[in-house]
Amino acid sequence: MSKEPKMADYSTPAGRLILPVDPDQTAWLSTRRTGLGGTDAATIMGANKFATLFGTWQDKTATDVPVDEVNDLFWFGHSVEPMLAERFEAETGIKTRRVGTLRSTEHPHMIANIDRLTGDGGALEIKSTDWFTDAGKEWTGGEIPAHPWWQMQHCLAVSGRSHGWFAALVGRRFVIAGPIDRDEAAIATLITAETMFWTRHVLTSVAPDIDWAAFDEDEARARFATVDPDTAVDVNDQVIPDAALDTLNAFLANRALEAEAKKAKEAAKAELMGLIGAREYLTVGGVPAVRWAQTSGARYFDTDEAVRLLAAAQGLTEFEVKAALTRKRPDGRTFTVVSKYLTKGLAA
């Protein structure tokens, strides 16, 4: 007697649908700001090297109209997703179904955009990367990178599904990983961390503390966009004054080295050009090392001529045209070295 096939399970007992499949793009981008998704979860757990807590906070507290910034990697991943889902079904015999945006019924600040629900009660996340990346090496080595692992646990928490699957395209190699069970201890940690971030920072609009390990100039300019004039912070008032002074002196020393290196590079370049002369290559034992090639003149937009023609066409002076088309860049801050300190010496 043949066994009757089990009914496919596409339920999401812990999450409710708040956006359908293929929603209006503006609505989707706006909805993303109303909660923390899988990538945000990985960032909060320190597993996303492409994002920071501050950047996540900026995104969730932004008030401007969200703009869709599609890059080539995102476009490729989205385009191959149906093909990889079909391959997953063929390899495993497990049917899949698309799902829209889910929100946790117990923790409304947690949302998820799961790539597919699987008929066996699981969730499927689809990834694509190159074989030479760290993630690619982990996928092909039988390991699950930390970023997608935390992303999956987040999706399981929001949806209430029992387990997860991954389908990864690594270069041209197709990899299936799973099933990955719910890790209840990890989910509890994740919920606590996400709730803390949401309540302490997003709801209050208070930026998270600086993570010095990931801190860069872009974050510095975003955090401190305006200056309080004629104020100062002294090195000796820092928690570890010597460390702050070391940072200052390291910056000044590297600044000097950078200037010296640039000057030496330009001098060496000029000398090599003199050695090459009218020839094209400088070789070492017959192997080309440097090429000084002929190039055609670059084309450029003649701004002065455009202004002249526009002024003539509109019966205006060139000054009036330039004034009408002049734009002001956003205010910012300039980072400079004060010569008074340098004259005292770095050891002062």
Buried (B, 14 or more C-beta within 10 A) or exposed (E): EEEEEEEBEBEBEBBEEBBEEEBEEEBBBEBBBBBBBBBBBBBBBBBBEEBBBBBBBBBBBEEEEBEEEEEEEEEEBEEBBEEBBEBBBEEBEBBBEBBBBBBBBEBEBBBBBBBBBBBBBBBBBBBBBEEEEEBBBBBBEEEBBBBBBBBBBBBBBBBBBBBBBBBBBBBEEBBBBBBBEBBEEBBEBBBEBBBEBBEEBBEEEEBBEBEEEBEEEEBEEEEEEEEEEEEEEEBEEEEEEEEBBEEBEEEBEEEEEEEEEEEEEEEEEEEEEEEBEEEEEBEEEEEEEBEBEEEEEEEEEEEEEEBEEBBEEEEBEEEBBBEEEEEEEEEEEEEEEEEEEEEEEEEE
